[in-house]
Amino acid sequence: MFSKDGKAKDIATPRICDVVWHNGEFIKWNDARVHVMSHVLHYGSSIFEGIRCYSTKQGPAVFRLREHMQRFLNSAKIYRMDHPWTLDQLCDAVGELVRLSEMDHCYIRPILFRSLDEEHPAFGVNPFPNPLACYIGAWDWGKYLGDEAIERGVDVCVSTWNRLTPNSMPAMAKSGANYMNSQLIKMEALLNGFAEGIALDDRGYVSEGSGENIFLVSGDVVLTPPLSSSILPGITRDSVIQICHELGITVKERTIQRAALYVADELFFSGTAAEITPIRSVDRITVGKGGRGEVTAAIQKAFFEITKGERQPPGDWLTYVNSKKEANPGNNGYTPTTAEGTATEKEPALSYQTAARD
Ligand SMILES: Cc1ncc(COP(=O)(O)O)c(C=O)c1O
């Protein structure tokens, strides 16, 4: 699936939704274009989300829609992108887009960026004169790290590239510019024959993959790096933490040394695109027994049962787009959790909102 020279397309894109939500209305996919002198193309000024909609017996269901859209709003706030969209409007737009797409499952990509005012163009780094544009598109995206990866796991390396330092680029914002760092990690991995790279943070502790958070299983304890290791506060990561609580598995946010990856019993990635993907080797050192471990399998099973609508999730995690039922009524969509338990509204999440403890 992955070519040696890293150039092959590693995923199939069989279907694309032929409409795109743009600033409050639906336009044709082919009309969703930008000017080449747009600020975003030159200075990386975009924030975005990646959301999955799953096929269930009750029709398409968007996984943790409000949480994703809350992170979208957080990213916009960090980058002082003063836009008019509310959480409800963005969530409604996604529901409508999925309905119009007529796809029973898809990947959804909201993006907010600095474009170009063609009548009063501005070309400097200063982003403020450039108008904001917001789009949401959707396509059918298969298994991000390959079809077999979910069962058999992937071979990965530790990247020579570090993850972003907290005071250079905020890793907790999902900004387009952060993905230049991800691309360096990913290209290096592919060119060396690995499916993915794991980046260390600027202190040398394990951070995350180019597009996934990472979990380590040691004995009966599951560990994952804290936000202070320059990670994106993953929604799937949060889901794994909550699933562990439900399964009675001890889960902790801890700084993790590179060498701990080699001697772990199990390792796995979590992410919207990668879902729960086992890691079978790091730097050609076999992890555990070299396949999907038991703890990973149990968490993965629960995760997929939840996304298929076959198991009660710990929260209101599925938004059924064809039903009138409101998702997450009343609590603004997100009761954040930490590895230690569910946070109260007064005490924001360590795992999601703030830099976490080690
Ligand atoms: C760098 C990075 N880390 C982690 C994740 C996982 O985040 P989530 O589970 O919200 O998709 C992603 C994917 O969006 C990512 O790009």
The ligand as a Tripos MOL2 file, in Angstrom:
@<TRIPOS>MOLECULE
LIG
   16    16     1     0     0
SMALL
NO_CHARGES

@<TRIPOS>ATOM
      1 C1         -1.4850   16.1440   14.8320 C.3       1 LIG1
      2 C2         -2.7100   15.4080   15.2440 C.ar      1 LIG1
      3 N1         -2.7560   14.8460   16.4570 N.ar      1 LIG1
      4 C3         -3.8360   14.1640   16.8740 C.ar      1 LIG1
      5 C4         -4.9310   13.9900   16.0650 C.ar      1 LIG1
      6 C5         -6.1260   13.2340   16.5580 C.3       1 LIG1
      7 O1         -7.1680   14.1280   16.8500 O.3       1 LIG1
      8 P1         -8.6710   13.6770   16.7150 P.3       1 LIG1
      9 O2         -8.8150   12.4480   17.5080 O.co2     1 LIG1
     10 O3         -9.4590   14.8070   17.2710 O.co2     1 LIG1
     11 O4         -8.9260   13.4660   15.2760 O.co2     1 LIG1
     12 C6         -4.9270   14.5440   14.7800 C.ar      1 LIG1
     13 C7         -6.0740   14.4110   13.8890 C.2       1 LIG1
     14 O5         -6.8400   15.2890   13.7450 O.2       1 LIG1
     15 C8         -3.7980   15.2820   14.3650 C.ar      1 LIG1
     16 O6         -3.7450   15.8260   13.1500 O.3       1 LIG1
@<TRIPOS>BOND
     1     1     2 1
     2     2     3 ar
     3     2    15 ar
     4     3     4 ar
     5     4     5 ar
     6     5     6 1
     7     5    12 ar
     8     6     7 1
     9     7     8 1
    10     8     9 2
    11     8    10 1
    12     8    11 1
    13    12    13 1
    14    12    15 ar
    15    13    14 2
    16    15    16 1
@<TRIPOS>SUBSTRUCTURE
     1 LIG1         1 GROUP 0 **** ****
